[in-house]
């Protein structure tokens, strides 16, 4: 039997004190769609509700190397996204842009196999 999928938890603190958390698979198959759950906690401790754009792969690379999806949170403050791993195999950067906070912020990497 294949090994059970590992759940990865990553986070990043943005320059304004907002934290973005990721919970989802540590490894995905190339071309597959996977569910990723993000949550945002503002510096005040409240849940965030601005648009979240998620990148798998290099957002600056030419061509379609990044999977981006922007959305608003659900009633529980979670951004539940179905992302497609349409990036090359290997360790791929997972990064976010949140609301009006400048810059693309790296959470870590996901392995694409």
Buried (B, 14 or more C-beta within 10 A) or exposed (E): EEEEEEEBEBBBEBEEEBBBBBBBBBBBEBEEEBEBBBBBBBEEEEEBEBBBBBBBBBBEEEEEBBBBBEEEBEEEBBBBBEBBBBBEEEEBBBBBBBBEBEEBBEBBBBBBE
